């Protein structure tokens, strides 16, 4: 697992990119997936991290 791995929401296809983070929701650029808080939710569909899987593309 790399700190730059992207993760995709299996419900809405939002892609979490650690290079961008999610600054609008308190996750600064450069934050690897493993350091995203467990209570963070997808900015598109509001579901939790358990709905994300590693994005291999």
Secondary structure, DSSP 8 states (H G I E B T S, - for coil): --TT-EEEETTT--EE-TTTTBGGGTB-TT--GGGS-TT-B-TTT--BGGGEEEE--
